[in-house]
Amino acid sequence: TPQPPAARPAPAPAPTPPPADPMAGHDMSKMDGMTMPPKQ
């Protein structure tokens, strides 16, 4: 039997996120303080 036309290759799966960085939480905290005005 003839082979079906070559199907478009499946899109590459989304890259797995890098392992959680212990400093990530701290960095987010610092960025939050910089972007959001401190509560007075």
Residue pairs with C-beta under 8 A, 6 or more apart in sequence:
21 27
